[in-house]
């Protein structure tokens, strides 16, 4: 598995991958359906500090993730993590988290990653816990997790 910066930003590839409205909602609860390219271009704008990654296994596009600016220069926010449905529950999420951590530490000098997940997204929470993340905030169904890298 490799992550490649989605530069220039190509939201068409994201739309082709994230077809199911339930998946889109899990990736980003505020995402409009059908897929709204302008909405995604705004949140993944490299000019605002976002880095969008396409995830490949061999020649196959299998997912997406992003790193965004955090509250300080040493903190980055993991966002929009997605693995195609047929490859879930095989440890690829953990592998992807590890790749994001390496990138954030080595290329962005980050020392901490945080992320938001919904309490009803058990599969994602399990992946994050197995990857070493711990909860530091909860309000309603919003869960915030962190890991020092």
Phi and psi in radians as a Rosetta constraint file:
Dihedral C 1 N 2 CA 2 C 2 CIRCULARHARMONIC -2.375 0.35
Dihedral N 2 CA 2 C 2 N 3 CIRCULARHARMONIC 2.666 0.35
Dihedral C 2 N 3 CA 3 C 3 CIRCULARHARMONIC -1.954 0.35
Dihedral N 3 CA 3 C 3 N 4 CIRCULARHARMONIC 2.394 0.35
Dihedral C 3 N 4 CA 4 C 4 CIRCULARHARMONIC -2.229 0.35
Dihedral N 4 CA 4 C 4 N 5 CIRCULARHARMONIC 2.292 0.35
Dihedral C 4 N 5 CA 5 C 5 CIRCULARHARMONIC -1.012 0.35
Dihedral N 5 CA 5 C 5 N 6 CIRCULARHARMONIC 2.311 0.35
Dihedral C 5 N 6 CA 6 C 6 CIRCULARHARMONIC -1.497 0.35
Dihedral N 6 CA 6 C 6 N 7 CIRCULARHARMONIC 1.277 0.35
Dihedral C 6 N 7 CA 7 C 7 CIRCULARHARMONIC -2.321 0.35
Dihedral N 7 CA 7 C 7 N 8 CIRCULARHARMONIC 2.131 0.35
Dihedral C 7 N 8 CA 8 C 8 CIRCULARHARMONIC -1.165 0.35
Dihedral N 8 CA 8 C 8 N 9 CIRCULARHARMONIC 2.663 0.35
Dihedral C 8 N 9 CA 9 C 9 CIRCULARHARMONIC -1.005 0.35
Dihedral N 9 CA 9 C 9 N 10 CIRCULARHARMONIC 2.147 0.35
Dihedral C 9 N 10 CA 10 C 10 CIRCULARHARMONIC -2.074 0.35
Dihedral N 10 CA 10 C 10 N 11 CIRCULARHARMONIC 1.730 0.35
Dihedral C 10 N 11 CA 11 C 11 CIRCULARHARMONIC -1.435 0.35
Dihedral N 11 CA 11 C 11 N 12 CIRCULARHARMONIC -0.263 0.35
Dihedral C 11 N 12 CA 12 C 12 CIRCULARHARMONIC -1.089 0.35
Dihedral N 12 CA 12 C 12 N 13 CIRCULARHARMONIC -0.705 0.35
Dihedral C 12 N 13 CA 13 C 13 CIRCULARHARMONIC -1.091 0.35
Dihedral N 13 CA 13 C 13 N 14 CIRCULARHARMONIC -0.647 0.35
Dihedral C 13 N 14 CA 14 C 14 CIRCULARHARMONIC -1.150 0.35
Dihedral N 14 CA 14 C 14 N 15 CIRCULARHARMONIC -0.774 0.35
Dihedral C 14 N 15 CA 15 C 15 CIRCULARHARMONIC -1.048 0.35
Dihedral N 15 CA 15 C 15 N 16 CIRCULARHARMONIC -0.708 0.35
Dihedral C 15 N 16 CA 16 C 16 CIRCULARHARMONIC -1.132 0.35
Dihedral N 16 CA 16 C 16 N 17 CIRCULARHARMONIC -0.580 0.35
Dihedral C 16 N 17 CA 17 C 17 CIRCULARHARMONIC -1.399 0.35
Dihedral N 17 CA 17 C 17 N 18 CIRCULARHARMONIC -0.843 0.35
Dihedral C 17 N 18 CA 18 C 18 CIRCULARHARMONIC -1.687 0.35
Dihedral N 18 CA 18 C 18 N 19 CIRCULARHARMONIC 1.334 0.35
Dihedral C 18 N 19 CA 19 C 19 CIRCULARHARMONIC -1.530 0.35
Dihedral N 19 CA 19 C 19 N 20 CIRCULARHARMONIC -0.582 0.35
Dihedral C 19 N 20 CA 20 C 20 CIRCULARHARMONIC -1.379 0.35
Dihedral N 20 CA 20 C 20 N 21 CIRCULARHARMONIC 2.248 0.35
Dihedral C 20 N 21 CA 21 C 21 CIRCULARHARMONIC -1.071 0.35
Dihedral N 21 CA 21 C 21 N 22 CIRCULARHARMONIC -0.553 0.35
Dihedral C 21 N 22 CA 22 C 22 CIRCULARHARMONIC -1.197 0.35
Dihedral N 22 CA 22 C 22 N 23 CIRCULARHARMONIC -0.709 0.35
Dihedral C 22 N 23 CA 23 C 23 CIRCULARHARMONIC -1.107 0.35
Dihedral N 23 CA 23 C 23 N 24 CIRCULARHARMONIC -0.759 0.35
Dihedral C 23 N 24 CA 24 C 24 CIRCULARHARMONIC -1.033 0.35
Dihedral N 24 CA 24 C 24 N 25 CIRCULARHARMONIC -0.733 0.35
Dihedral C 24 N 25 CA 25 C 25 CIRCULARHARMONIC -1.161 0.35
Dihedral N 25 CA 25 C 25 N 26 CIRCULARHARMONIC -0.618 0.35
Dihedral C 25 N 26 CA 26 C 26 CIRCULARHARMONIC -1.231 0.35
Dihedral N 26 CA 26 C 26 N 27 CIRCULARHARMONIC -0.661 0.35
Dihedral C 26 N 27 CA 27 C 27 CIRCULARHARMONIC -1.168 0.35
Dihedral N 27 CA 27 C 27 N 28 CIRCULARHARMONIC -0.739 0.35
Dihedral C 27 N 28 CA 28 C 28 CIRCULARHARMONIC -2.679 0.35
Dihedral N 28 CA 28 C 28 N 29 CIRCULARHARMONIC 1.779 0.35
Dihedral C 28 N 29 CA 29 C 29 CIRCULARHARMONIC -0.998 0.35
Dihedral N 29 CA 29 C 29 N 30 CIRCULARHARMONIC -0.410 0.35
Dihedral C 29 N 30 CA 30 C 30 CIRCULARHARMONIC -1.613 0.35
Dihedral N 30 CA 30 C 30 N 31 CIRCULARHARMONIC -0.011 0.35
Dihedral C 30 N 31 CA 31 C 31 CIRCULARHARMONIC -1.146 0.35
Dihedral N 31 CA 31 C 31 N 32 CIRCULARHARMONIC 2.382 0.35
Dihedral C 31 N 32 CA 32 C 32 CIRCULARHARMONIC -1.442 0.35
Dihedral N 32 CA 32 C 32 N 33 CIRCULARHARMONIC 2.555 0.35
Dihedral C 32 N 33 CA 33 C 33 CIRCULARHARMONIC -2.144 0.35
Dihedral N 33 CA 33 C 33 N 34 CIRCULARHARMONIC 2.342 0.35
Dihedral C 33 N 34 CA 34 C 34 CIRCULARHARMONIC -1.134 0.35
Dihedral N 34 CA 34 C 34 N 35 CIRCULARHARMONIC 2.869 0.35
Dihedral C 34 N 35 CA 35 C 35 CIRCULARHARMONIC -0.811 0.35
Dihedral N 35 CA 35 C 35 N 36 CIRCULARHARMONIC 2.197 0.35
Dihedral C 35 N 36 CA 36 C 36 CIRCULARHARMONIC -1.875 0.35
Dihedral N 36 CA 36 C 36 N 37 CIRCULARHARMONIC 1.805 0.35
Dihedral C 36 N 37 CA 37 C 37 CIRCULARHARMONIC -1.061 0.35
Dihedral N 37 CA 37 C 37 N 38 CIRCULARHARMONIC -0.695 0.35
Dihedral C 37 N 38 CA 38 C 38 CIRCULARHARMONIC -1.120 0.35
Dihedral N 38 CA 38 C 38 N 39 CIRCULARHARMONIC -0.694 0.35
Dihedral C 38 N 39 CA 39 C 39 CIRCULARHARMONIC -1.084 0.35
Dihedral N 39 CA 39 C 39 N 40 CIRCULARHARMONIC -0.796 0.35
Dihedral C 39 N 40 CA 40 C 40 CIRCULARHARMONIC -1.186 0.35
Dihedral N 40 CA 40 C 40 N 41 CIRCULARHARMONIC -0.678 0.35
Dihedral C 40 N 41 CA 41 C 41 CIRCULARHARMONIC -1.097 0.35
Dihedral N 41 CA 41 C 41 N 42 CIRCULARHARMONIC -0.592 0.35
Dihedral C 41 N 42 CA 42 C 42 CIRCULARHARMONIC -1.185 0.35
Dihedral N 42 CA 42 C 42 N 43 CIRCULARHARMONIC -0.783 0.35
Dihedral C 42 N 43 CA 43 C 43 CIRCULARHARMONIC -1.380 0.35
Dihedral N 43 CA 43 C 43 N 44 CIRCULARHARMONIC -0.354 0.35
Dihedral C 43 N 44 CA 44 C 44 CIRCULARHARMONIC -1.825 0.35
Dihedral N 44 CA 44 C 44 N 45 CIRCULARHARMONIC 0.341 0.35
Dihedral C 44 N 45 CA 45 C 45 CIRCULARHARMONIC -1.143 0.35
Dihedral N 45 CA 45 C 45 N 46 CIRCULARHARMONIC 1.982 0.35
Dihedral C 45 N 46 CA 46 C 46 CIRCULARHARMONIC -1.036 0.35
Dihedral N 46 CA 46 C 46 N 47 CIRCULARHARMONIC -0.505 0.35
Dihedral C 46 N 47 CA 47 C 47 CIRCULARHARMONIC -1.130 0.35
Dihedral N 47 CA 47 C 47 N 48 CIRCULARHARMONIC -0.344 0.35
Dihedral C 47 N 48 CA 48 C 48 CIRCULARHARMONIC -1.774 0.35
Dihedral N 48 CA 48 C 48 N 49 CIRCULARHARMONIC 0.124 0.35
Dihedral C 48 N 49 CA 49 C 49 CIRCULARHARMONIC 1.780 0.35
Dihedral N 49 CA 49 C 49 N 50 CIRCULARHARMONIC -0.022 0.35
Dihedral C 49 N 50 CA 50 C 50 CIRCULARHARMONIC -1.424 0.35
Dihedral N 50 CA 50 C 50 N 51 CIRCULARHARMONIC 2.497 0.35
Dihedral C 50 N 51 CA 51 C 51 CIRCULARHARMONIC -2.177 0.35
Dihedral N 51 CA 51 C 51 N 52 CIRCULARHARMONIC 2.020 0.35
Dihedral C 51 N 52 CA 52 C 52 CIRCULARHARMONIC -1.649 0.35
Dihedral N 52 CA 52 C 52 N 53 CIRCULARHARMONIC 2.382 0.35
Dihedral C 52 N 53 CA 53 C 53 CIRCULARHARMONIC -2.120 0.35
Dihedral N 53 CA 53 C 53 N 54 CIRCULARHARMONIC 2.398 0.35
Dihedral C 53 N 54 CA 54 C 54 CIRCULARHARMONIC -1.674 0.35
Dihedral N 54 CA 54 C 54 N 55 CIRCULARHARMONIC 2.425 0.35
Dihedral C 54 N 55 CA 55 C 55 CIRCULARHARMONIC -1.898 0.35
Dihedral N 55 CA 55 C 55 N 56 CIRCULARHARMONIC 2.183 0.35
Dihedral C 55 N 56 CA 56 C 56 CIRCULARHARMONIC -2.111 0.35
Dihedral N 56 CA 56 C 56 N 57 CIRCULARHARMONIC 2.500 0.35
Dihedral C 56 N 57 CA 57 C 57 CIRCULARHARMONIC -2.063 0.35
Dihedral N 57 CA 57 C 57 N 58 CIRCULARHARMONIC 1.871 0.35
Dihedral C 57 N 58 CA 58 C 58 CIRCULARHARMONIC 1.121 0.35
Dihedral N 58 CA 58 C 58 N 59 CIRCULARHARMONIC -2.258 0.35
Dihedral C 58 N 59 CA 59 C 59 CIRCULARHARMONIC -1.599 0.35
Dihedral N 59 CA 59 C 59 N 60 CIRCULARHARMONIC -0.014 0.35
Dihedral C 59 N 60 CA 60 C 60 CIRCULARHARMONIC -1.649 0.35
Dihedral N 60 CA 60 C 60 N 61 CIRCULARHARMONIC 2.238 0.35
Dihedral C 60 N 61 CA 61 C 61 CIRCULARHARMONIC -1.314 0.35
Dihedral N 61 CA 61 C 61 N 62 CIRCULARHARMONIC 2.063 0.35
Dihedral C 61 N 62 CA 62 C 62 CIRCULARHARMONIC -2.110 0.35
Dihedral N 62 CA 62 C 62 N 63 CIRCULARHARMONIC -0.047 0.35
Dihedral C 62 N 63 CA 63 C 63 CIRCULARHARMONIC -3.138 0.35
Dihedral N 63 CA 63 C 63 N 64 CIRCULARHARMONIC -3.036 0.35
Dihedral C 63 N 64 CA 64 C 64 CIRCULARHARMONIC -2.609 0.35
Dihedral N 64 CA 64 C 64 N 65 CIRCULARHARMONIC 2.665 0.35
Dihedral C 64 N 65 CA 65 C 65 CIRCULARHARMONIC -2.755 0.35
Dihedral N 65 CA 65 C 65 N 66 CIRCULARHARMONIC 2.859 0.35
Dihedral C 65 N 66 CA 66 C 66 CIRCULARHARMONIC -2.488 0.35
Dihedral N 66 CA 66 C 66 N 67 CIRCULARHARMONIC 2.663 0.35
Dihedral C 66 N 67 CA 67 C 67 CIRCULARHARMONIC -2.067 0.35
Dihedral N 67 CA 67 C 67 N 68 CIRCULARHARMONIC 2.360 0.35
Dihedral C 67 N 68 CA 68 C 68 CIRCULARHARMONIC -2.197 0.35
Dihedral N 68 CA 68 C 68 N 69 CIRCULARHARMONIC 2.913 0.35
Dihedral C 68 N 69 CA 69 C 69 CIRCULARHARMONIC -1.121 0.35
Dihedral N 69 CA 69 C 69 N 70 CIRCULARHARMONIC 2.591 0.35
Dihedral C 69 N 70 CA 70 C 70 CIRCULARHARMONIC -1.888 0.35
Dihedral N 70 CA 70 C 70 N 71 CIRCULARHARMONIC -2.866 0.35
Dihedral C 70 N 71 CA 71 C 71 CIRCULARHARMONIC -1.247 0.35
Dihedral N 71 CA 71 C 71 N 72 CIRCULARHARMONIC -0.320 0.35
Dihedral C 71 N 72 CA 72 C 72 CIRCULARHARMONIC -2.534 0.35
Dihedral N 72 CA 72 C 72 N 73 CIRCULARHARMONIC 2.900 0.35
Dihedral C 72 N 73 CA 73 C 73 CIRCULARHARMONIC -1.072 0.35
Dihedral N 73 CA 73 C 73 N 74 CIRCULARHARMONIC -0.385 0.35
Dihedral C 73 N 74 CA 74 C 74 CIRCULARHARMONIC -1.638 0.35
Dihedral N 74 CA 74 C 74 N 75 CIRCULARHARMONIC 0.045 0.35
Dihedral C 74 N 75 CA 75 C 75 CIRCULARHARMONIC -2.021 0.35
Dihedral N 75 CA 75 C 75 N 76 CIRCULARHARMONIC 2.326 0.35
Dihedral C 75 N 76 CA 76 C 76 CIRCULARHARMONIC -2.159 0.35
Dihedral N 76 CA 76 C 76 N 77 CIRCULARHARMONIC 2.693 0.35
Dihedral C 76 N 77 CA 77 C 77 CIRCULARHARMONIC -1.926 0.35
Dihedral N 77 CA 77 C 77 N 78 CIRCULARHARMONIC 2.175 0.35
Dihedral C 77 N 78 CA 78 C 78 CIRCULARHARMONIC -1.431 0.35
Dihedral N 78 CA 78 C 78 N 79 CIRCULARHARMONIC 2.256 0.35
Dihedral C 78 N 79 CA 79 C 79 CIRCULARHARMONIC -2.429 0.35
Dihedral N 79 CA 79 C 79 N 80 CIRCULARHARMONIC 2.726 0.35
Dihedral C 79 N 80 CA 80 C 80 CIRCULARHARMONIC 0.974 0.35
Dihedral N 80 CA 80 C 80 N 81 CIRCULARHARMONIC 0.731 0.35
Dihedral C 80 N 81 CA 81 C 81 CIRCULARHARMONIC -1.266 0.35
Dihedral N 81 CA 81 C 81 N 82 CIRCULARHARMONIC 2.279 0.35
Dihedral C 81 N 82 CA 82 C 82 CIRCULARHARMONIC -2.620 0.35
Dihedral N 82 CA 82 C 82 N 83 CIRCULARHARMONIC 2.314 0.35
Dihedral C 82 N 83 CA 83 C 83 CIRCULARHARMONIC -2.166 0.35
Dihedral N 83 CA 83 C 83 N 84 CIRCULARHARMONIC 2.386 0.35
Dihedral C 83 N 84 CA 84 C 84 CIRCULARHARMONIC -1.019 0.35
Dihedral N 84 CA 84 C 84 N 85 CIRCULARHARMONIC 2.542 0.35
Dihedral C 84 N 85 CA 85 C 85 CIRCULARHARMONIC -0.933 0.35
Dihedral N 85 CA 85 C 85 N 86 CIRCULARHARMONIC -0.711 0.35
Dihedral C 85 N 86 CA 86 C 86 CIRCULARHARMONIC -1.218 0.35
Dihedral N 86 CA 86 C 86 N 87 CIRCULARHARMONIC -0.183 0.35
Dihedral C 86 N 87 CA 87 C 87 CIRCULARHARMONIC -1.943 0.35
Dihedral N 87 CA 87 C 87 N 88 CIRCULARHARMONIC 0.137 0.35
Dihedral C 87 N 88 CA 88 C 88 CIRCULARHARMONIC -1.306 0.35
Dihedral N 88 CA 88 C 88 N 89 CIRCULARHARMONIC 2.811 0.35
Dihedral C 88 N 89 CA 89 C 89 CIRCULARHARMONIC 1.102 0.35
Dihedral N 89 CA 89 C 89 N 90 CIRCULARHARMONIC 0.564 0.35
Dihedral C 89 N 90 CA 90 C 90 CIRCULARHARMONIC -2.152 0.35
Dihedral N 90 CA 90 C 90 N 91 CIRCULARHARMONIC 0.206 0.35
Dihedral C 90 N 91 CA 91 C 91 CIRCULARHARMONIC 1.501 0.35
Dihedral N 91 CA 91 C 91 N 92 CIRCULARHARMONIC 0.049 0.35
Dihedral C 91 N 92 CA 92 C 92 CIRCULARHARMONIC -1.232 0.35
Dihedral N 92 CA 92 C 92 N 93 CIRCULARHARMONIC -0.525 0.35
Dihedral C 92 N 93 CA 93 C 93 CIRCULARHARMONIC -1.090 0.35
Dihedral N 93 CA 93 C 93 N 94 CIRCULARHARMONIC -0.747 0.35
Dihedral C 93 N 94 CA 94 C 94 CIRCULARHARMONIC -1.124 0.35
Dihedral N 94 CA 94 C 94 N 95 CIRCULARHARMONIC -0.719 0.35
Dihedral C 94 N 95 CA 95 C 95 CIRCULARHARMONIC -1.088 0.35
Dihedral N 95 CA 95 C 95 N 96 CIRCULARHARMONIC -0.734 0.35
Dihedral C 95 N 96 CA 96 C 96 CIRCULARHARMONIC -1.119 0.35
Dihedral N 96 CA 96 C 96 N 97 CIRCULARHARMONIC -0.744 0.35
Dihedral C 96 N 97 CA 97 C 97 CIRCULARHARMONIC -1.048 0.35
Dihedral N 97 CA 97 C 97 N 98 CIRCULARHARMONIC -0.720 0.35
Dihedral C 97 N 98 CA 98 C 98 CIRCULARHARMONIC -1.096 0.35
Dihedral N 98 CA 98 C 98 N 99 CIRCULARHARMONIC -0.726 0.35
Dihedral C 98 N 99 CA 99 C 99 CIRCULARHARMONIC -1.123 0.35
Dihedral N 99 CA 99 C 99 N 100 CIRCULARHARMONIC -0.708 0.35
Dihedral C 99 N 100 CA 100 C 100 CIRCULARHARMONIC -1.144 0.35
Dihedral N 100 CA 100 C 100 N 101 CIRCULARHARMONIC -0.705 0.35
Dihedral C 100 N 101 CA 101 C 101 CIRCULARHARMONIC -1.087 0.35
Dihedral N 101 CA 101 C 101 N 102 CIRCULARHARMONIC -0.792 0.35
Dihedral C 101 N 102 CA 102 C 102 CIRCULARHARMONIC -1.045 0.35
Dihedral N 102 CA 102 C 102 N 103 CIRCULARHARMONIC -0.804 0.35
Dihedral C 102 N 103 CA 103 C 103 CIRCULARHARMONIC -1.073 0.35
Dihedral N 103 CA 103 C 103 N 104 CIRCULARHARMONIC -0.841 0.35
Dihedral C 103 N 104 CA 104 C 104 CIRCULARHARMONIC -1.078 0.35
Dihedral N 104 CA 104 C 104 N 105 CIRCULARHARMONIC -0.728 0.35
Dihedral C 104 N 105 CA 105 C 105 CIRCULARHARMONIC -1.237 0.35
Dihedral N 105 CA 105 C 105 N 106 CIRCULARHARMONIC -0.833 0.35
Dihedral C 105 N 106 CA 106 C 106 CIRCULARHARMONIC -1.397 0.35
Dihedral N 106 CA 106 C 106 N 107 CIRCULARHARMONIC -0.651 0.35
Dihedral C 106 N 107 CA 107 C 107 CIRCULARHARMONIC -1.806 0.35
Dihedral N 107 CA 107 C 107 N 108 CIRCULARHARMONIC -0.364 0.35
Dihedral C 107 N 108 CA 108 C 108 CIRCULARHARMONIC -2.041 0.35
Dihedral N 108 CA 108 C 108 N 109 CIRCULARHARMONIC 0.002 0.35
Dihedral C 108 N 109 CA 109 C 109 CIRCULARHARMONIC 1.003 0.35
Dihedral N 109 CA 109 C 109 N 110 CIRCULARHARMONIC 0.536 0.35
Dihedral C 109 N 110 CA 110 C 110 CIRCULARHARMONIC -1.342 0.35
Dihedral N 110 CA 110 C 110 N 111 CIRCULARHARMONIC 2.607 0.35
Dihedral C 110 N 111 CA 111 C 111 CIRCULARHARMONIC -2.118 0.35
Dihedral N 111 CA 111 C 111 N 112 CIRCULARHARMONIC -0.120 0.35
Dihedral C 111 N 112 CA 112 C 112 CIRCULARHARMONIC -2.611 0.35
Dihedral N 112 CA 112 C 112 N 113 CIRCULARHARMONIC 2.430 0.35
Dihedral C 112 N 113 CA 113 C 113 CIRCULARHARMONIC -2.063 0.35
Dihedral N 113 CA 113 C 113 N 114 CIRCULARHARMONIC 2.469 0.35
Dihedral C 113 N 114 CA 114 C 114 CIRCULARHARMONIC -2.208 0.35
Dihedral N 114 CA 114 C 114 N 115 CIRCULARHARMONIC 2.801 0.35
Dihedral C 114 N 115 CA 115 C 115 CIRCULARHARMONIC -2.682 0.35
Dihedral N 115 CA 115 C 115 N 116 CIRCULARHARMONIC 2.807 0.35
Dihedral C 115 N 116 CA 116 C 116 CIRCULARHARMONIC -1.996 0.35
Dihedral N 116 CA 116 C 116 N 117 CIRCULARHARMONIC 2.430 0.35
Dihedral C 116 N 117 CA 117 C 117 CIRCULARHARMONIC -2.546 0.35
Dihedral N 117 CA 117 C 117 N 118 CIRCULARHARMONIC 2.693 0.35
Dihedral C 117 N 118 CA 118 C 118 CIRCULARHARMONIC -1.598 0.35
Dihedral N 118 CA 118 C 118 N 119 CIRCULARHARMONIC 2.473 0.35
Dihedral C 118 N 119 CA 119 C 119 CIRCULARHARMONIC -1.057 0.35
Dihedral N 119 CA 119 C 119 N 120 CIRCULARHARMONIC -0.403 0.35
Dihedral C 119 N 120 CA 120 C 120 CIRCULARHARMONIC -1.492 0.35
Dihedral N 120 CA 120 C 120 N 121 CIRCULARHARMONIC -0.044 0.35
Dihedral C 120 N 121 CA 121 C 121 CIRCULARHARMONIC -1.660 0.35
Dihedral N 121 CA 121 C 121 N 122 CIRCULARHARMONIC 1.229 0.35
Dihedral C 121 N 122 CA 122 C 122 CIRCULARHARMONIC -1.008 0.35
Dihedral N 122 CA 122 C 122 N 123 CIRCULARHARMONIC -0.710 0.35
Dihedral C 122 N 123 CA 123 C 123 CIRCULARHARMONIC -1.079 0.35
Dihedral N 123 CA 123 C 123 N 124 CIRCULARHARMONIC -0.782 0.35
Dihedral C 123 N 124 CA 124 C 124 CIRCULARHARMONIC -1.156 0.35
Dihedral N 124 CA 124 C 124 N 125 CIRCULARHARMONIC -0.774 0.35
Dihedral C 124 N 125 CA 125 C 125 CIRCULARHARMONIC -1.034 0.35
Dihedral N 125 CA 125 C 125 N 126 CIRCULARHARMONIC -0.749 0.35
Dihedral C 125 N 126 CA 126 C 126 CIRCULARHARMONIC -1.038 0.35
Dihedral N 126 CA 126 C 126 N 127 CIRCULARHARMONIC -0.743 0.35
Dihedral C 126 N 127 CA 127 C 127 CIRCULARHARMONIC -1.077 0.35
Dihedral N 127 CA 127 C 127 N 128 CIRCULARHARMONIC -0.796 0.35
Dihedral C 127 N 128 CA 128 C 128 CIRCULARHARMONIC -1.169 0.35
Dihedral N 128 CA 128 C 128 N 129 CIRCULARHARMONIC -0.702 0.35
Dihedral C 128 N 129 CA 129 C 129 CIRCULARHARMONIC -1.108 0.35
Dihedral N 129 CA 129 C 129 N 130 CIRCULARHARMONIC -0.782 0.35
Dihedral C 129 N 130 CA 130 C 130 CIRCULARHARMONIC -1.107 0.35
Dihedral N 130 CA 130 C 130 N 131 CIRCULARHARMONIC -0.441 0.35
Dihedral C 130 N 131 CA 131 C 131 CIRCULARHARMONIC -1.523 0.35
Dihedral N 131 CA 131 C 131 N 132 CIRCULARHARMONIC 0.027 0.35
Dihedral C 131 N 132 CA 132 C 132 CIRCULARHARMONIC 1.687 0.35
Dihedral N 132 CA 132 C 132 N 133 CIRCULARHARMONIC 0.200 0.35
Dihedral C 132 N 133 CA 133 C 133 CIRCULARHARMONIC -1.521 0.35
Dihedral N 133 CA 133 C 133 N 134 CIRCULARHARMONIC 2.578 0.35
Dihedral C 133 N 134 CA 134 C 134 CIRCULARHARMONIC -2.265 0.35
Dihedral N 134 CA 134 C 134 N 135 CIRCULARHARMONIC 2.617 0.35
Dihedral C 134 N 135 CA 135 C 135 CIRCULARHARMONIC -1.271 0.35
Dihedral N 135 CA 135 C 135 N 136 CIRCULARHARMONIC 2.375 0.35
Dihedral C 135 N 136 CA 136 C 136 CIRCULARHARMONIC -2.219 0.35
Dihedral N 136 CA 136 C 136 N 137 CIRCULARHARMONIC -0.100 0.35
Dihedral C 136 N 137 CA 137 C 137 CIRCULARHARMONIC -2.768 0.35
Dihedral N 137 CA 137 C 137 N 138 CIRCULARHARMONIC 2.516 0.35
Dihedral C 137 N 138 CA 138 C 138 CIRCULARHARMONIC -2.575 0.35
Dihedral N 138 CA 138 C 138 N 139 CIRCULARHARMONIC 2.328 0.35
Dihedral C 138 N 139 CA 139 C 139 CIRCULARHARMONIC -2.586 0.35
Dihedral N 139 CA 139 C 139 N 140 CIRCULARHARMONIC 2.082 0.35
Dihedral C 139 N 140 CA 140 C 140 CIRCULARHARMONIC 1.045 0.35
Dihedral N 140 CA 140 C 140 N 141 CIRCULARHARMONIC -2.217 0.35
Dihedral C 140 N 141 CA 141 C 141 CIRCULARHARMONIC -1.703 0.35
Dihedral N 141 CA 141 C 141 N 142 CIRCULARHARMONIC 0.124 0.35
Dihedral C 141 N 142 CA 142 C 142 CIRCULARHARMONIC -1.530 0.35
Dihedral N 142 CA 142 C 142 N 143 CIRCULARHARMONIC 2.216 0.35
Dihedral C 142 N 143 CA 143 C 143 CIRCULARHARMONIC -2.122 0.35
Dihedral N 143 CA 143 C 143 N 144 CIRCULARHARMONIC 2.253 0.35
Dihedral C 143 N 144 CA 144 C 144 CIRCULARHARMONIC -1.880 0.35
Dihedral N 144 CA 144 C 144 N 145 CIRCULARHARMONIC 2.357 0.35
Dihedral C 144 N 145 CA 145 C 145 CIRCULARHARMONIC -2.234 0.35
Dihedral N 145 CA 145 C 145 N 146 CIRCULARHARMONIC 2.763 0.35
Dihedral C 145 N 146 CA 146 C 146 CIRCULARHARMONIC -2.566 0.35
Dihedral N 146 CA 146 C 146 N 147 CIRCULARHARMONIC 2.803 0.35
Dihedral C 146 N 147 CA 147 C 147 CIRCULARHARMONIC -2.669 0.35
Dihedral N 147 CA 147 C 147 N 148 CIRCULARHARMONIC 2.304 0.35
Dihedral C 147 N 148 CA 148 C 148 CIRCULARHARMONIC -1.387 0.35
Dihedral N 148 CA 148 C 148 N 149 CIRCULARHARMONIC 2.308 0.35
